[in-house]
C-alpha cells in the first residue's frame, strides 16, 4: 500500500512538472504577443528574455520545494522540458492566434477611429484658421481705411482753411 501511494505521488509530481512546463510556454507566448503588439527594440527583447528565465527558474525552484521538498531529479526537469515542447508543438500557435488576433483587430479599429478624428479635427482647424484669417484681413483692411482717413483729414483741413 505504501509503494502505491509513493508511485501516485511521483505521478502527481511529474504531472505538475509537465503542467509547469506548459505554463512556462504560455507565459513566454504572452511575452511574444506583447512584443508583437508594441514594436519594441532589440534591447528590450533581450532584457525581457533575461528577466523571464530567472523568474521561471525561481518558479520551478518554488514548485520543487513545495512538492518534493527541494529534491531535484532529472525526470522532473525532463517533464518540465517535455511540457514546454508539447505546448510549443501543439498549443502555442492556437493561443497566439486566439489572443493576438482579437487584440490586433481592436487596436486597428481604434487606430482607424483615431485617424478619422484626427483628419476631421485638422479640417475643422483649417476652416477655423481660414475664417480667422479672413476676419483678421477685414480688421486690417478696416484699420487701414481708418488710418488713411485720419491721415487725409489734416490735408483736407489745410486745403479748406
C-alpha positions in Angstrom: 0.0 0.0 0.0 2.8 2.4 0.8 4.5 1.7 -2.6 1.3 2.5 -4.4 1.0 5.9 -2.6 4.6 6.7 -3.5 4.0 5.9 -7.2 0.8 8.1 -7.2 2.8 10.9 -5.5 5.5 10.7 -8.1 2.9 10.6 -10.9 1.3 13.7 -9.4 4.7 15.5 -9.2 5.5 14.6 -12.8 2.1 15.8 -14.0 2.6 19.1 -12.1 6.1 19.5 -13.7 4.6 18.8 -17.1 1.9 21.5 -16.5 4.5 23.8 -15.2 6.4 23.4 -18.4 3.2 24.3 -20.3 2.6 27.3 -18.1 6.2 28.5 -18.8 5.5 28.2 -22.5 2.2 30.1 -22.1 4.0 32.9 -20.2 6.6 33.2 -22.9 3.9 33.3 -25.6 2.2 36.2 -23.8 5.6 37.9 -23.8 5.9 37.3 -27.5 2.4 38.7 -28.1 3.3 41.8 -26.2 6.3 42.2 -28.3 4.3 41.9 -31.5 1.6 44.4 -30.4 4.1 47.0 -29.3 7.0 47.0 -31.6 9.9 47.0 -29.2 13.7 47.4 -29.7 16.1 44.5 -29.8 17.5 45.6 -26.4 14.0 45.4 -24.8 13.6 41.8 -26.2 17.0 40.8 -24.7 16.2 42.4 -21.3 12.7 40.7 -21.1 14.3 37.4 -22.0 17.0 37.9 -19.4 14.2 38.7 -16.8 12.0 35.8 -18.0 14.4 33.0 -17.3 15.4 33.8 -13.7 11.7 34.3 -13.0 10.9 30.9 -14.4 13.8 29.3 -12.6 12.5 30.8 -9.3 9.1 29.4 -10.1 10.5 26.0 -10.8 12.5 26.1 -7.6 9.5 27.1 -5.6 7.5 24.3 -7.1 10.3 21.8 -6.4 10.4 22.9 -2.7 6.7 22.7 -2.3 6.1 19.3 -3.9 9.2 17.2 -3.2 10.9 19.4 -0.6 13.7 20.6 -2.9 14.8 17.2 -4.1 15.7 17.8 -7.8 15.5 14.8 -10.0 16.4 14.6 -13.7 13.0 13.1 -14.6 11.2 16.1 -13.1 13.3 18.6 -15.2 12.7 16.3 -18.2 8.9 16.6 -17.7 9.2 20.4 -17.5 11.0 20.4 -20.8 8.5 17.9 -22.2 5.6 20.1 -21.1 7.2 23.1 -22.9 7.9 21.1 -26.0 4.3 19.8 -26.0 2.9 23.3 -25.6 5.0 24.8 -28.3 4.4 22.0 -30.8 0.6 21.6 -30.2 -0.9 24.6 -28.5 1.2 27.7 -29.0 0.1 28.7 -32.4 -3.6 28.4 -31.4 -3.0 30.5 -28.2 -1.2 33.2 -30.2 -4.0 33.2 -32.8 -6.7 33.3 -30.1 -5.1 36.1 -28.1 -3.3 38.2 -30.7 -5.9 38.3 -33.4 -8.7 40.0 -31.4 -6.4 42.4 -29.7 -4.8 43.3 -33.0 -8.2 43.8 -34.6 -9.4 46.1 -31.8 -6.1 48.1 -31.9 -6.5 48.5 -35.7 -10.1 49.8 -35.3 -9.1 52.2 -32.6 -6.3 53.4 -34.8 -8.8 54.0 -37.7 -11.1 55.9 -35.4 -8.2 58.0 -34.1 -7.0 58.8 -37.7 -10.6 59.7 -38.7 -11.0 62.0 -35.8 -7.6 63.5 -36.4 -8.4 64.2 -40.0 -11.7 65.8 -39.1 -10.1 67.9 -36.4 -7.5 69.1 -38.9 -10.2 70.1 -41.4 -12.1 72.0 -38.7 -8.9 73.7 -37.6 -8.1 74.7 -41.2 -11.6 76.1 -41.6 -11.4 78.0 -38.4 -8.0 79.3 -39.3 -9.3 80.4 -42.7 -12.2 82.2 -41.0 -9.8 83.8 -38.5 -7.6 84.9 -41.3 -10.5 86.4 -43.2 -11.6 88.2 -40.0 -8.1 89.4 -39.5 -7.9 90.6 -43.1 -11.1 92.5 -42.7 -10.0 94.1 -39.4 -6.7 95.0 -41.0 -8.5 96.5 -44.0 -10.7 98.5 -41.7 -7.8 99.8 -39.8 -6.0 100.8 -43.0 -9.1 102.7 -44.1 -9.4 104.5 -40.8 -5.7 105.3 -40.8 -5.9 106.6 -44.4 -8.9 108.7 -43.5 -7.1 110.1 -40.5 -4.0 110.9 -42.5 -6.1 112.5 -45.2 -8.2 114.7 -42.8 -5.4 117.2 -41.8 -4.6 117.7 -45.5 -8.3 118.4 -46.3 -8.5 120.8 -43.3 -5.4 122.8 -44.6 -6.9 123.0 -48.1 -10.2 124.2 -46.7 -8.6 126.6 -44.2 
